Amino acid sequence: MKYKVLIIGYGSIGRRHAEILSTMPQVQTLRVVSSQKDLPFTTYQDIEQSLSYDPDYIVIANSTALHYQTLNKLEELFSEKRILVEKPIFEKHYPVKFIKNKIWVGYNLRFNPIIQMIKKEVSNRKIWAVQSTCVSFLPGWRNNIDYKDSSSAFKKSGGGVLLDLSHELDYLCWLFGEITIEHASLGRLSNLKIETEDYVMLQGCTLHQTKVHVYLNYFSKISSRELIIDGEGISIKADLLNLKAEINRDDQAISIDLSSNTKNRTYELLHEEVLTSTSNFACHYLDGINLMKVIDQARGKCQSI
């Protein structure tokens, strides 16, 4: 089956989704909702104009603060559509339930082959402690816009490192179960010209008593995305950017190198799974809403810096 795709929003992430989807054999046509002009796709100024197009698959890629009203608008206008909301689902927790459409959240890091390998490795083991780190330099994120004007820089847009890098909390909950936040520290440390937090440090515990530490920032000029896991009979150090890992399983040392995978492959796999309505790995929207509870909990435990 070929699908008609509609992408709402054409910032950096909307553009990426459009570039990837337009090359996928499952896609028949692709159109965009955006206020921008002269885009390489048929463009509507608002969602209502797309009704005659009657898309099969809708990707919400506008600013995080608009996701809630956009989803409600789609529930009003459409039914039986596949919808992918770019992460995070909202800027805060909303206790809502959608029944007319099938909805997922764009946590493509679940499709990172190292993360999927780790899920198998830890599935039947007692895990004692986990440390997750993601640091990078916000001004280098987007080529098409100055970071000071990006959604990441403004609270009203749903920016800030806690939301922008919520991939870490999602995959940790997916691998180890829901996290209760015990301590949180966040704020602005650097000289970045933004009004949102550029630094987050979280400490928590899962229902299985796994201790979890998360460190995120916007200001490191040496990018790193790492995961360290220690448990009964297993230790793992994973480099999620370069797709490599070191595993000590029952005193046997193993090195994993999956760097031949392309950067966009996680997005392709996510889209393929949503298009086929399977949910082996894709984040269901209810999981995305539950994750917002964890994020709001972190905010509530926050010690500003």
C-alpha positions as CSV (number, residue, x, y, z in Angstrom):
1,M,0.0,0.0,0.0
2,K,1.1,3.6,-0.8
3,Y,0.5,6.3,1.7
4,K,-0.4,10.0,1.4
5,V,1.7,11.9,4.0
6,L,1.1,15.3,5.6
7,I,3.8,17.0,7.7
8,I,2.7,19.8,10.0
9,G,5.6,22.2,10.5
10,Y,8.7,22.6,8.4
11,G,11.4,23.6,10.8
12,S,14.6,21.5,11.0
13,I,12.9,18.3,12.3
14,G,9.9,18.7,9.8
15,R,12.4,19.1,7.0
16,R,14.2,15.9,8.1
17,H,11.0,13.9,8.3
18,A,10.1,15.2,4.8
19,E,13.5,14.3,3.3
20,I,13.3,10.8,4.8
21,L,9.7,10.0,4.0
22,S,9.9,11.4,0.4
23,T,12.5,8.7,-0.4
24,M,10.6,5.8,1.2
25,P,8.9,3.4,-1.2
26,Q,5.7,3.3,0.9
27,V,5.0,7.0,0.4
28,Q,2.8,8.0,-2.6
29,T,2.7,11.8,-2.0
30,L,3.9,14.2,0.6
31,R,2.5,17.6,1.5
32,V,3.2,20.1,4.2
33,V,1.4,22.5,6.5
34,S,3.5,25.6,7.0
35,S,3.5,29.4,6.8
36,Q,6.8,29.2,4.8
37,K,6.8,29.9,1.1
38,D,8.4,28.3,-1.9
39,L,8.9,24.9,-0.3
40,P,9.7,21.8,-2.4
41,F,6.3,20.3,-1.6
42,T,2.7,21.3,-2.0
43,T,2.0,23.5,1.0
44,Y,-1.1,24.4,3.0
45,Q,-1.3,27.4,5.2
46,D,-3.4,25.6,7.8
47,I,-4.6,22.1,8.6
48,E,-8.2,22.7,7.4
49,Q,-6.9,23.2,3.9
50,S,-5.5,19.7,3.9
51,L,-9.0,18.1,4.3
52,S,-9.4,17.5,0.6
53,Y,-5.9,15.9,0.5
54,D,-7.2,13.3,3.0
55,P,-3.8,12.1,4.2
56,D,-3.2,8.6,5.6
57,Y,-0.2,9.5,7.7
58,I,0.3,12.8,9.6
59,V,3.5,13.9,11.3
60,I,3.3,16.7,13.8
61,A,6.6,18.5,13.7
62,N,5.7,22.1,14.8
63,S,6.9,23.5,18.1
64,T,6.3,21.4,21.2
65,A,4.0,24.0,22.8
66,L,1.6,23.6,19.8
67,H,1.4,19.8,19.9
68,Y,-1.6,19.7,22.3
69,Q,-3.8,22.0,20.3
70,T,-2.6,20.3,17.0
71,L,-3.6,16.8,18.2
72,N,-7.0,18.1,19.4
73,K,-7.5,19.7,16.0
74,L,-6.6,16.5,14.2
75,E,-9.0,14.5,16.4
76,E,-11.7,17.0,15.4
77,L,-11.0,16.8,11.7
78,F,-9.9,13.3,11.0
79,S,-10.4,9.7,12.0
80,E,-8.6,6.4,11.5
81,K,-5.4,8.2,10.6
82,R,-1.9,7.2,11.7
83,I,-0.3,10.1,13.5
84,L,3.3,10.6,14.7
85,V,4.0,13.4,17.2
86,E,7.6,14.6,17.3
87,K,9.0,14.2,20.8
88,P,8.1,15.2,23.4
89,I,4.4,14.8,23.0
90,F,3.6,17.9,25.0
91,E,5.4,20.7,27.0
92,K,3.8,19.4,30.2
93,H,1.5,16.6,31.3
94,Y,-2.1,16.7,30.0
95,P,-4.5,13.9,31.2
96,V,-6.0,13.3,27.8
97,K,-7.1,10.3,25.8
98,F,-7.5,10.2,22.0
99,I,-9.8,7.6,20.4
100,K,-10.4,8.5,16.8
101,N,-6.8,8.1,15.5
102,K,-3.8,5.9,16.1
103,I,-1.0,8.0,17.6
104,W,2.7,7.5,18.4
105,V,5.5,9.7,19.6
106,G,8.8,10.2,17.7
107,Y,11.2,8.7,20.1
108,N,13.4,7.2,17.3
109,L,16.2,6.4,19.7
110,R,14.4,3.2,20.6
111,F,15.4,2.1,17.1
112,N,19.1,2.7,17.8
113,P,20.6,-0.7,17.3
114,I,22.7,-0.4,20.4
115,I,19.6,0.4,22.5
116,Q,17.8,-2.6,21.0
117,M,20.8,-4.8,21.7
118,I,20.9,-3.5,25.3
119,K,17.2,-4.3,25.8
120,K,17.9,-8.0,25.0
121,E,21.0,-8.0,27.2
122,V,19.3,-6.7,30.3
123,S,15.9,-8.4,29.9
124,N,16.3,-11.0,32.6
125,R,18.9,-9.5,34.8
126,K,18.9,-7.5,38.0
127,I,20.3,-4.1,37.2
128,W,21.8,-2.1,40.0
129,A,22.7,1.2,38.5
130,V,22.4,3.1,35.2
131,Q,24.1,6.4,34.1
132,S,22.9,8.2,31.0
133,T,24.6,11.2,29.6
134,C,23.8,13.4,26.6
135,V,25.7,16.6,26.0
136,S,26.1,18.8,22.9
137,F,26.4,22.4,21.7
138,L,23.0,24.0,20.9
139,P,24.4,26.6,18.4
140,G,25.5,23.7,16.3
141,W,22.2,21.9,16.2
142,R,20.5,23.6,13.3
143,N,21.9,25.0,10.1
144,N,18.8,26.9,9.0
145,I,18.2,29.1,12.0
146,D,20.2,31.0,14.7
147,Y,20.0,29.1,18.0
148,K,18.8,32.3,19.7
149,D,15.7,32.3,17.5
150,S,15.0,28.5,17.7
151,S,12.2,26.9,19.7
152,S,14.9,25.5,22.1
153,A,15.6,29.0,23.3
154,F,12.1,29.9,24.5
155,K,9.9,28.6,27.3
156,K,6.7,29.5,25.4
157,S,7.8,27.2,22.5
158,G,8.4,24.2,24.9
159,G,12.2,24.5,24.7
160,G,14.8,23.6,27.2
161,V,17.2,20.7,27.6
162,L,14.8,18.6,29.7
163,L,12.3,18.5,26.9
164,D,14.6,18.6,23.9
165,L,16.7,15.7,25.3
166,S,13.8,13.7,26.7
167,H,15.0,10.8,24.5
168,E,17.1,9.7,27.5
169,L,14.2,9.5,29.9
170,D,12.1,7.7,27.3
171,Y,14.6,4.9,26.5
172,L,15.5,4.5,30.2
173,C,11.8,4.0,31.1
174,W,11.5,1.6,28.1
175,L,14.5,-0.4,29.1
176,F,14.1,-0.4,32.9
177,G,10.6,0.6,33.8
178,E,9.1,3.9,35.0
179,I,11.4,6.1,37.0
180,T,10.5,7.9,40.2
181,I,12.6,11.1,40.4
182,E,14.2,11.6,43.8
183,H,16.5,14.6,43.1
184,A,16.7,17.1,40.3
185,S,18.9,20.1,39.5
186,L,18.4,22.3,36.4
187,G,19.0,25.8,35.2
188,R,21.3,27.9,33.1
189,L,25.0,27.6,33.6
190,S,26.5,28.8,30.3
191,N,26.6,32.1,28.4
192,L,24.1,30.8,25.8
193,K,21.6,33.5,25.0
194,I,18.5,31.5,25.8
195,E,15.8,31.8,28.4
196,T,15.4,28.0,29.0
197,E,17.5,25.6,31.0
198,D,20.8,24.4,29.5
199,Y,21.7,21.9,32.2
200,V,19.8,19.1,33.9
201,M,21.0,16.5,36.4
202,L,18.5,13.9,37.7
203,Q,18.6,11.1,40.2
204,G,15.9,8.5,40.5
205,C,14.9,4.9,41.0
206,T,12.8,2.4,39.1
207,L,10.2,0.0,40.5
208,H,12.8,-2.7,40.4
209,Q,15.1,-0.6,42.5
210,T,17.5,0.3,39.7
211,K,19.3,3.6,40.6
212,V,19.2,6.0,37.7
213,H,21.4,9.1,37.0
214,V,20.8,11.4,34.0
215,Y,23.0,14.3,32.9
216,L,22.1,16.6,30.0
217,N,23.4,19.8,28.7
218,Y,23.2,22.2,25.7
219,F,26.7,23.8,26.0
220,S,29.3,21.1,25.5
221,K,31.4,21.5,22.4
222,I,32.3,17.8,22.5
223,S,29.1,15.9,21.8
224,S,28.5,12.7,23.7
225,R,25.6,10.3,24.2
226,E,26.6,7.5,26.5
227,L,24.9,4.8,28.7
228,I,26.6,2.9,31.5
229,I,24.8,-0.1,33.0
230,D,25.9,-2.3,35.9
231,G,24.0,-5.3,37.3
232,E,24.1,-8.9,38.3
233,G,26.6,-10.6,35.9
234,I,26.7,-7.7,33.4
235,S,28.3,-4.4,32.8
236,I,27.8,-2.3,29.6
237,K,29.3,0.9,28.3
238,A,27.5,2.1,25.2
239,D,28.4,5.0,22.8
240,L,25.0,5.8,21.2
241,L,26.4,8.4,18.8
242,N,29.1,6.1,17.3
243,L,27.0,2.9,17.7
244,K,29.6,1.0,19.7
245,A,29.5,-0.8,23.0
246,E,31.6,-2.8,25.4
247,I,29.9,-5.6,27.3
248,N,31.1,-7.8,30.1
249,R,28.6,-10.6,30.4
250,D,29.3,-13.2,33.0
251,D,33.0,-12.3,32.9
252,Q,33.1,-12.6,29.1
253,A,34.3,-9.4,27.4
254,I,32.5,-8.5,24.1
255,S,33.0,-5.5,21.7
256,I,30.1,-4.4,19.5
257,D,30.5,-2.1,16.5
258,L,27.3,-1.2,14.5
259,S,28.6,2.0,13.1
260,S,27.8,0.9,9.5
261,N,24.1,1.9,10.2
262,T,23.2,5.3,8.7
263,K,22.1,8.2,10.9
264,N,18.6,8.3,9.4
265,R,17.9,4.6,9.8
266,T,16.2,5.0,13.2
267,Y,13.7,7.4,11.6
268,E,13.1,5.1,8.7
269,L,12.4,2.2,11.0
270,L,10.1,4.3,13.2
271,H,8.1,5.4,10.1
272,E,7.9,1.9,8.8
273,E,6.6,0.6,12.1
274,V,3.9,3.3,12.4
275,L,2.8,2.9,8.8
276,T,2.3,-0.8,9.4
277,S,0.5,-0.1,12.8
278,T,2.9,-2.4,14.6
279,S,4.1,-1.4,18.1
280,N,7.2,-3.6,18.8
281,F,9.3,-0.6,19.6
282,A,7.5,2.7,18.7
283,C,6.4,4.8,21.6
284,H,2.6,4.8,21.9
285,Y,1.1,8.1,22.8
286,L,0.0,7.0,26.2
287,D,3.6,6.1,27.1
288,G,4.5,9.6,25.9
289,I,1.9,11.1,28.2
290,N,3.2,9.0,31.1
291,L,6.7,10.2,30.4
292,M,5.4,13.8,30.8
293,K,4.5,12.8,34.4
294,V,8.2,11.9,35.0
295,I,9.3,15.2,33.4
296,D,6.8,17.2,35.5
297,Q,8.0,15.3,38.6
298,A,11.6,16.3,37.8
299,R,10.5,19.9,37.6
300,G,8.8,19.6,40.9
301,K,11.9,18.2,42.6
302,C,14.0,20.9,40.9
303,Q,16.8,22.8,42.7
304,S,17.5,25.7,40.4
305,I,21.1,26.6,39.7
